[in-house]
Amino acid sequence: MTDTTYRKAVIQALADELAADETVFLIGEDIAAAGGVFKTTEALVDRFGAKRVLDTPISEQAIIGTAIGAAASGLRPVAEIMFADFAGVCFDQIANQLAKYRYMTNGQVNLPVTIRLINGAGSGFGAQHSQAVENWFLNVAGLKICVPATPADAYGLLRAAIRDPDPVLVFEHKGLLGIQGPLSENGGAPDIGVAEIIRPGRDATVVVTQLMRQRTLDAADALASDGVELEVIDLRTLVPFDARTVGESVQRTSRLVCVQECQNFGSWGASVAAHVLEQQFDYLDGPPHLIGGDETPIPFAQNLEEAWIPSADRITTEIRRVLAE
């Protein structure tokens, strides 16, 4: 096992897949000579050449349209959307073309397209460049959605996504790019759709993704001093949803809290809560609780942005209130 950063894990995953499969290629804005605006494709063009690491014009529609055509022709494109927020520009291609192509051809054509989207707040990029837009795609059948929170998962899920025969959206949180964590020598590849219990406990099931993983673990440490034992689950993928892991945990703890970096209404946390209410209602000692951002665009000012994102202190306070109900 060696420690690496989330950013380097992404680069390594891309390099390993480019080396393993000659049909894999990368496409996006400034990903070649510049190495990507967040340096997640650094030096790959030097190793694999400009035919496999392609810079594009500033056009998300062109990027995704090219990826769809290439995949239909037998290639495995990995497309980068520089900021996840820009997925709105090419939403029709993702939701109405990419996601539905296999279904509408009765399985005659697969589209093994991986779309990497850089998401998340906390870096002062403002309302149009800081959103966690995973929720936009929850109601689009035909897409898989990965949300890795650690270097190991960033590496493993990205490789799994590229090898998958269907379209996969991989969200890489810009606030996590510099974090360090272990990566095994053979890399490992968690299955898409399998959550991870990262902290066992008995008093409440807390479901998290990405930046909220570490903040919730910090809250769990604070609550442990009061004798509260939280069971923390990192979903790792939103679609497919690992209903079994979450459901069995709720049966043990009788409480559900979802911590997310987005507004609560229409969110993945709301979907998890609805599922648990339907399937585990008899086990619950109280209603599910969502901890999320305010019902506003994400502020640019640092102090307001910090107030918008759930903090460890806020998570601690809200879970104390849930347990007291």
Helices and strands as residue ranges (DSSP letters): E 2-5, H 6-20, E 24-28, H 44-48, E 53-55, H 60-72, E 76-81, G 84-88, H 91-92, I 93-98, H 101-104, E 114-119, G 133-137, E 144-146, H 151-163, E 168-173, G 174-176, E 180-183, E 196-199, E 204-208, H 211-224, E 230-234, E 237-239, H 243-253, E 256-263, H 268-279, G 281-283, E 289-293, H 302-308, H 312-324
